[in-house]
Amino acid sequence: MARSLADYNGLRDARDICVGQAIELARLRELQPRRTTGTSRAGTPLPWPPAPNGMQGIIDTFGDIRSYARDDGTPDPKWESTFMGRATLPFSIPLDWDTAKSASGIRCHKLIAPPLEVAFKVAC
């Protein structure tokens, strides 16, 4: 049980749980496998990757950024080239902090880029 609690709370190991530490308890439905696809309002399937359960599931699905951390805390550029991608938007979105400028894409994990593109195209 300690391992499940640690994993659910993003801790590497059950030994990282300390007396007095605030931890969250998972609901049973949060520990069960989730659907791998969703459906848009228009009924178009959205090919999302399987939703990970717990920290180990996140690492298995998206990679472990901690292993790409440099001594100064910044990520190694290999993280960017290995895991990050760009979802192209079918329209430009104005930047909140400078509405004179707009974005035509979103930087995100490579696994999320294709379903984001589908979701934005369906929303148009």
C-alpha positions in Angstrom: 0.0 0.0 0.0 2.9 2.4 0.8 4.2 2.0 -2.7 0.8 2.8 -4.2 0.5 5.9 -2.1 4.0 7.1 -3.0 3.4 6.5 -6.7 0.1 8.3 -6.6 1.7 11.3 -4.9 4.6 11.5 -7.3 7.3 10.2 -5.0 10.0 7.9 -6.3 9.9 5.5 -3.4 7.6 4.6 -0.4 10.6 5.5 1.9 10.1 9.2 0.8 6.8 9.3 2.8 7.5 11.1 6.0 5.6 11.4 9.3 3.4 14.5 9.1 3.7 14.8 5.3 0.4 15.6 3.5 -0.4 12.9 1.0 -3.5 12.4 -1.2 -5.4 9.2 -1.2 -6.6 7.9 -4.6 -10.2 7.1 -5.2 -10.8 3.6 -6.5 -11.8 4.9 -10.0 -8.5 6.9 -10.2 -6.5 3.7 -9.9 -8.5 1.8 -12.6 -7.4 2.0 -16.3 -8.8 4.8 -18.3 -10.1 5.1 -21.8 -7.5 5.7 -24.4 -9.6 7.8 -26.7 -12.3 10.4 -26.3 -14.9 11.8 -28.6 -15.4 15.4 -29.6 -18.7 17.2 -29.6 -19.0 16.4 -33.3 -18.4 12.7 -32.6 -14.9 12.6 -34.0 -12.6 10.2 -32.1 -9.7 11.9 -30.3 -6.6 9.6 -30.2 -5.3 10.5 -26.7 -2.6 8.3 -25.3 -3.6 6.1 -22.4 -4.0 8.1 -19.2 -1.2 7.1 -16.8 -1.8 6.0 -13.3 0.6 7.3 -10.7 4.1 8.7 -11.0 5.5 5.5 -12.5 2.7 5.6 -15.1 3.6 9.2 -16.0 7.3 8.3 -16.3 6.5 5.2 -18.4 4.3 7.2 -20.7 6.0 10.6 -21.0 9.6 10.0 -19.8 11.4 11.0 -16.6 12.5 14.7 -16.9 14.4 14.2 -13.6 17.0 12.1 -15.4 17.5 15.1 -17.8 18.0 17.7 -15.1 21.4 19.5 -15.1 23.2 20.5 -11.9 21.7 24.0 -12.1 18.2 22.6 -12.4 17.6 23.4 -16.1 16.7 20.5 -18.4 19.3 19.0 -20.8 18.5 19.9 -24.4 18.2 16.2 -25.1 14.8 16.3 -23.2 13.6 18.8 -25.7 14.7 16.9 -28.8 13.6 13.5 -27.4 10.2 14.3 -25.9 8.9 17.7 -27.0 7.0 18.6 -30.1 4.7 21.2 -31.7 1.0 21.1 -32.3 0.0 23.4 -35.2 -3.2 25.3 -34.7 -5.7 25.8 -37.5 -6.0 29.5 -36.4 -3.8 31.9 -34.5 -4.4 32.7 -30.8 -3.5 36.1 -29.5 -1.0 36.1 -26.7 -2.5 37.2 -23.4 0.5 39.3 -22.4 0.8 41.0 -25.8 -2.3 40.8 -27.9 -0.5 42.4 -30.8 1.3 39.1 -31.2 -0.3 35.7 -31.8 0.7 32.0 -31.6 0.1 29.5 -34.4 1.2 26.5 -32.4 1.6 24.9 -29.0 4.8 23.4 -27.6 3.9 20.2 -25.8 5.0 16.5 -25.4 5.2 14.6 -28.7 2.5 12.2 -27.6 0.0 15.1 -27.0 0.7 17.1 -30.2 -1.4 14.9 -32.7 -4.5 14.7 -30.5 -4.3 18.5 -29.8 -4.2 19.2 -33.5 -7.3 17.0 -34.0 -9.1 18.7 -31.1 -8.5 22.2 -32.4 -9.5 21.2 -36.0 -12.7 19.7 -34.7 -13.4 22.8 -32.6 -13.2 25.1 -35.7 
